[in-house]
Amino acid sequence: MGSIKRLKQFINDSDINRFRTYFQVGAFFLLIYGGYLAIDISSNMPTFACPFVEMRGGTCYLWPLQHQMNMEIRHFLTGRGIGVLTGFLTFLFLLILFNKAWCGFICPLGTVQDWITKLRANIGIRYGTYPEKDFKKINKIKYILLVLLILLPFGIANLGLSHDWATPYCMICPSRTILPLFSADLSQLVIDFSSKTKVFLTGLGMAVTGIFVVGAFAKRRFFCLFCPMSGLQYIFSRLGILRLEKDGSRCTRCGNCYRVCDVGIKEIADDIESRNIVKEDCMMCFKCVSACPEERCLTVKFGGIAIYESTERGFFKRIEKKG
Amino acid sequence: MEIERIKKSTLNHLSMEAGEILKRVEEDFPDNPESMKYFYDLLRKVYCYRERPSDGSITIGTMCLQVPEELIYASGAVPLRLCSGAYSFERIGTGPMPARSCSLVKATVGMLRLVPDFYRDSLKALIIPTTCDQKKKAGEVIREMGINVYFLELPSRKDTEDGRAYWYYSVKKLVDVMGEITGRRLGKKALFNAIRLLNRAREEFRRFYQLRGSVPPPIYGKDAIIVTNAFYFDEIGRWIESLSRLNKELYNRINKKEQVSQRHAPRILLTGSPSIFPNLKIPLLIEETGGVIVADDLCSSTRLLYDPVVIDETASLDILLGAVADRYLRPCTCPFFIDNTDKKRRLLQMVRDFVIEGVVYQAFSGCYLFEMESKSVAKALESEGIPMLYVETDYSPEDTGQLSTRVEAFLESIKQRRRGLHI
């Protein structure tokens, strides 16, 4: 019992952000170069394991999803429909396992943004934030993208839309242009002039890439607020085994968790009612937990077992190490 | 000449006033921790013998706890909280202030009017956050007395983004003002070091806060008030060291199952208007009558030191300033803010954490903010079955007899309840 207690204390004293940084590097290598080791985790991953990266170690679920939606409606009830279902179930299984930590710990595009953030911070420039009102509007865009990435391919098979609309989201996703660069593949950094639609989509893709780089420099996790994968995850996030819980009675509403939050979730500080505090933009990086000075106010649980808690002792240990 | 005479007699009175309280604090309680001696002696030196440090550093006076002390330290100056608890000074402040204003404001004005160099020689400016009306208007009176007063604008709401933005702006303006006063530009490194310094003090304080609330209690609440009062003017490094020593002693006491007070003394939480030495009237009454104040929510004690500054990115001055600003606004439970739900939540949490049996709410006559707030606090406590004693009082010793009867009855009723519950 004593050793479990000590282990718990050791974990609670630690800085999860440092652990996360290392973990992200590992996950990044696995997903970008995993192919060299013949690793293929899954073709339905709830994270941006981009299919345009040649030697990747897994594939983003949005890729098969968009392909599957390009199917005549009657086929959904046949064997091909079962394919759609198993794909989705695999995605769901992986999501339930790690919940939105796929964003905070694994997503290569998220990791790239965190690296850009580190670069910015090292230069000594401050980050920007959104006014509350704008934030509320912006973070709904991801659902529009999610609906479009399902409806447009569906329109190809059922409404006679041009084939150029296959995988429309991938065409504008910054993962497609940026992640292949890590295997020295510049081939996605082009505008495809073969058709009007392609010019539009790849042109938009290039614009988004530019905005992504500038945005990630100005704001922490800039792109994540727009990410349709994040929206899709959130719909099922409540089923997750990995959870972030808050004990509102212990909260002083000091607002520090909100200030350190890379995606700017205000409820983490102000909501004293909800037990489950994973909000739609949350990426489960748990920076809030390590920034909280109140004993057991915020708790990370896996399958009902507390694996990382905010503690007074841990908080001051981390603060002392800073700088 | 006249003023010199008044000054001399007032300081004599103060010396007696403080001496008497210290005598009660030390001699009425046989089980005071050894390490408290440092704090008793410090107060005796300052209030009875008027020994003042003279290291020549610029002193910035503060009233209220919303003044970001990090900015003062980072500018190479030393903060000095000037809120006074001295009845001897209150009598001097009664001239320039309305008769019905609160004792604390009158005493502070009185001190600044008569002996602005009471704690230190080098008071360069006084920063007053725009909290209650009395402090604001007192600021104007103090300014007329020739002291450089700066009003730090504080929003009436802390829970809105607008309020937060307004406060950031105020804090940034204070940076410029500090620059003008000290002639030093605020640097990132200096601010970072100041944050660490104050966080060290808060870390030590929070250890104390937990130890003090143990069951059974290893220390009296009057000592907790003295420890935090010393923070107002003590050299911070020495204060941290002394508190750390006290904490070790308390830790050992707990291990050896030593306690202060009688067994099963009613566990009291003190809240409301601040208790500042030498005004320990209510705390001493409670503890001399057999209760123990195991926790408090006073802006002169726990609230002053509880919350740390939380830093994330350290590379930009702006981000550090934001972190400092948040610390002084968001968790603050001053009754001047619109909406006091946080205050009630805090109290209820303390009640649970420290097994509180009764709450004493002191309000200085003339402080309508605390007076108004007390009703809703009483109601919140009542819903959890915790009795609250509301006492309106001031710095004068006149109401002591009447109050002691009430406090005694309150403590007795807690014991009765306990018996009732045990049967």
Interface residues (C-beta under 8 A of the other chain):
Chain A: A121 N122 I123 G124 I125 R126 Y127 P131 E132 S249 R250 C251 T252 R253 C254 G255 N256 R259 V260 K266 A269 D270 I272 K287 A291 P293 E312 F315 F316 I319 E320 K322 G323
Chain B: D159 E161 R164 K188 F192 R196 N199 E203 R206 Q210 D307 P308 V310 I311 D312 E313 T314 A315 S316 D318 I319 G322 A323 D326 R327 R330 P331 D342 R345 R346 L348 Q349 R352
